[in-house]
Amino acid sequence: MYVLEIPIDGRPSYIVSVAKPEGPFAGGLPKEAVVGQLIEGTELRPDNFAENPLFQGIMHAVIAARGSECEGLLAAAAAQQNGPVYVSDRRAGKFEGDVAKEDIIGAFEVSDGLIIIDSYMPNPEHSLMSDKGFFVLDRCLYDKLMEELGKLAGR
């Protein structure tokens, strides 16, 4: 995550982005790449962070469209066989026992060990930032998100 200072009405404001304004984003960050904004000052804590619904939308759209291409989810689906397979927030570490609702990004429905296309359901209780820090996607989903954001930056 990158905290970037931007002027708004002549005063410094701080946004949090998954991308630096360089490389494919040198011409500027698409609004969808902004995870959220710090409400006051630069202190990173959940009660000082406003989530960006545009980022949430693109993150969930990428997971829904491309999650079935990720080996980790495919392996979980094969092991589960039927029912939901959860897309977990990696900031929580290894899941054992009960999982906080804020650490489940969403879920796919699985039938006979296969992810059902178009079955992804976002978890409305997932938080992009919690007391455990910012969300962390698995590498495959992160790469697919960055690929999509790169396309938006070039529009």
Buried (B, 14 or more C-beta within 10 A) or exposed (E): BEEBEEEEEEEEBBBBBBBEBEEBBEEEBBEBBBBBBBEEEEEBEBEBBBBBEBBBEBBBBBBBBBBBEBEBBBEBBBEBEEEBBBBBBBBBEEBEEEEBEBBBBBBBBBEEBBBBEEBBEBBEEBBBBBEBBBBBBBEBBBBBBBEBBBEBBEE
